[in-house]
């Protein structure tokens, strides 16, 4: 969520930055509601002050009235109270009239406050809902462009491009031939865009997950988290997934449960509504989760095989960091993902995402794409992103500066480390041999019981 003060102070600049994303946001309505909200609060404060003064005056009049009525009763009983009875009666009636009028005015003030409170609730509800539709602003270093066609790929690096003395097969042929991917039974179980991994295929995926987790734990200093795979809707909202991506989320029809589209969603909210200590930053978490996304698939080569489905697995890195360090940490996380690519022997490239392709909650993103020789494509296996304080604001996460002073919002970053199944695709297609077998990368063999080659049979 953007700082409302930024929208107030630089509305036209904010609009310009949002326009770079090729989207729209209700900035004018936000400004109008924010202005009206402040007007109502001022009016209510003035009315409450007036009501307090009136109540105080009523109290004084009622005290005087009580004394005057006592004097009147004594006078009517024949006692000398220093004033004639008629004068006392006139004063009692005047005090009573003043008190009654003040009570009526106080009730009217109360009615006005109640009406303002009702309007304030409506204005604040609309204001908060509209703020949730405002995307993060792109970092100044992000290339400007309306869509993914304007992303900037960098020079490939890592291992040399694999060379073959035969025509390499795509994974959707290799998998069934080796009996490690079963598309027909996946469709039988769950419908299109589902598949079954079996035998060495299932073990290869499990080996990748274990290897990636261990690397991030032992080499990169992360703490492993095993989160629930179903979370409440406010968790999605805190991560910047709702309300924008509601249609892409698998959810329970009866209860407020939603299935994670990425572990980032849960990890963002791990410290929701908490105040952290600066000395504890950075907090570095890594999690394996299955992920679910309700994506509408289009016909064509992009959806063949296991490249894009409704369910997939991913290892996700996440950090809460001091704002002054977040862009240095972004480069570190980029390196962490790169380490996995190097260990697996991939040919890969970094892509600087354009403003129109950076996701809603992020201010800057790098993608890592690996080369898959069988389908002849660059496949995205990681996104490395900085949201600055956008997610922390939405999730109400703050930290207490070591030197004291006002609480601040940490910056949050996430990176796939890496995402399956495209890593599986690259291994299968790049490591295939003429007989259709697949060489297991050396770093995975300890997790595969020493298996070096996946063969048919």
Buried (B, 14 or more C-beta within 10 A) or exposed (E): BBEBEEBBEEBEEBBEBBBBBBBEBBBEBBBBBBEBBEEBEEBBEEBEEBBEEBBEBBEEBBEBBEEBBEBBEEBEEEEEBEBEEEEBBEBBEEBBEBBEEBBEBBEEBEEBBEEBEEBBEEBBEBBEBBBBBBBBBBBEEBBBBBEEEBBEEEEBEBBEEBEEEEEBBBBBBBBBEBBBBBBEEBBEEBEEBBBBBBBBBEBBBBBBBBBBBBBBBEEBEBEEBEBEBBBBBBBBBBBBBBEBBEEEBBBEEEEEBBBBBBBBBBBBBBBBEEEBEEEEBBBBBBBBBEBBBBBEEEEEEEBBBBBBBBBBBBBBBBBBBBBEBBBEBBEBBBEBBBBBBBBBBBBBBBBBBBBBBBBBBBBBBBBBBBBBBBBEBBBBBBBBBBBBBBBBBBBBBBBBEEEEEEEBBBBBBBBBBBBBBBBBBBBBBBBBBEEBBBBBBEBBBEBBEEBEEBEEE
